[in-house]
Amino acid sequence: MFGKGTLLFSLLPALMVVPMGVNAQNPVEKATLAGGCFWCMEHPFETHDGVLEVKSGYTGGQMENPSYEDVVSGKTGHVEAVQIIFDPSKTTYSEILDLFWRQIDPTDPGGQFVDRGNQYGTAIFYHSEAQKQAASKSRDQLNQSGVYHKPIVTEIRAFSRFYEAEAYHQDYYKKNPMGYRQYRSGSGRDQYLSQIWEGKPLQKKPAVSQWAAYRKKSDDELSKILTPLQYRVTQKDGTEPPFDNTYWNNKERGIYVDVVSGEPLFSSLDKYDSGTGWPSFTKPLVAENIVLKEDRSLFSVRTEVRSRHGNSHLGHLFPDGPSPSGSRYCMNSAALRFVAEEDLVKEGYGEHVKLFKN
């Protein structure tokens, strides 16, 4: 899918990052969190079900390839942080955030426990608009929960780049268990967290998506079910002609779902005329059903959009959309099926009826 103007620039970060070597049908997600000393942030997440990897590092500043000594000087703008790779089919980003809050003092603007300075501040670095919204919601809920008597000051910031810390910092709790335990206790972190969270166990949230159990049909089955164009677009990453497709000029009210899996993707309320000849949207209807991948085909860098459960190629995301999001989800009609407002309940999408009440 071609965008307006040049495509040789950095695009928006992915909602779900699919690293090299990972099966695209089982994408993983990335979270980057700062909670003071990164030694104390690795262990809680590495033992959390669904987490695949945790790395200590530095992020948020301008200095490239900083060393530990650079960061602790407080002059780089970087903070100590952990980057977490997790399987969203086993744990959610919201659960990761819930666990994060239970490791820190989010009301402390000057550092964390015995470690003082901006380099030990707390922050959530979001990788997508969906993560930004989830982080804001999570922070607001905690602010209103009454757990703390002071306002939460943890920042929510756009992710830029993560620099892995030196090898001796990785898995410090495993390499130096005695020193790690002494540090945690001596820093005051354990005593504080015990006081705040005692008697409030972390509750695993039930899966909210009815599409989580969806299993994609075989290639042979799909080739029989889909039209040749639908098959080429969704399964072979094809592109349909502009201005000669089903939904580019559709103005009906309703939602757009994956033609393969049926999972809801976009709403007509977020559809606009981009002038490109393809159906374009400013944001997803259900962000969790969207997977973004880096696409380096056609001698450019673009962001491919796929459905999470159907793993269908949908189109591309460009940063030239209208405000306030600035996003243009440029989709192929052949990858979508439109469900009109009056058919939402009948077709099992009743939860989205409320969108159109006003």
Buried (B, 14 or more C-beta within 10 A) or exposed (E): BBBEEEBEEEBBBBBBBBEEEBEEEEBBBBBBBBBBBBBBBBBBBBEBEBBBEBBBBBBBBEBEEBBBEBBBEBEBBBBBBBBBBBBBBEBBBBBBBBBBBBBBBBBBEEBBBEBEBBBBBBBBBBBBBBBBBBBEEBBEEBBEEEBBEEEBBBBBBBBEBBBEBEEEBBBBBEEBEEEBEEBBEEBEBBEBBEEBBEEEEEEEEEEEBEBEEBEBBEEEEBEEEBEEBBBBBBBEBBBBEBEEBBBBEBEEBBBBBBBBBBBBBBBBBBBEEBEBBBBBBBBBBBBBBBBBBEBEEEEEBBBBBBBBBBBBBBBBBBBEBEEEBEBBBBBBBBBBBBBEBEEBEEBEBEEBEEBBEE
